[in-house]
Amino acid sequence: MTDTKGTTGKSRVFCTNLATKRSFVSDLPPASYLAEETATTGYWCIRTMGPIGPDDGFACPGECGAHRDCFEPNIKPSV
């Protein structure tokens, strides 16, 4: 199973609106399947139900990040 941690050891943050077929399979830790970006994996945005997000950007792990207005992190910052 792929880890959701990057090279720094910190947990990777994914958009909660990003989905793939693997979203429907139980997975621990949550969203680890999003760390496996391959050319054959199809991603879609839950908000638009298509491959393009509400801001007209591509829906994929490499593109869905905090720099986008529609981004909703799966890990909330601790206060």
Secondary structure as UniProt FT lines:
FT   TURN            7..8
FT   TURN            16..17
FT   STRAND          18..20
FT   HELIX           21..24
FT   TURN            30..31
FT   HELIX           32..35
FT   TURN            39..40
FT   STRAND          43..45
FT   TURN            46..49
FT   TURN            54..55
FT   TURN            61..63
FT   TURN            66..67
FT   TURN            69..70
//
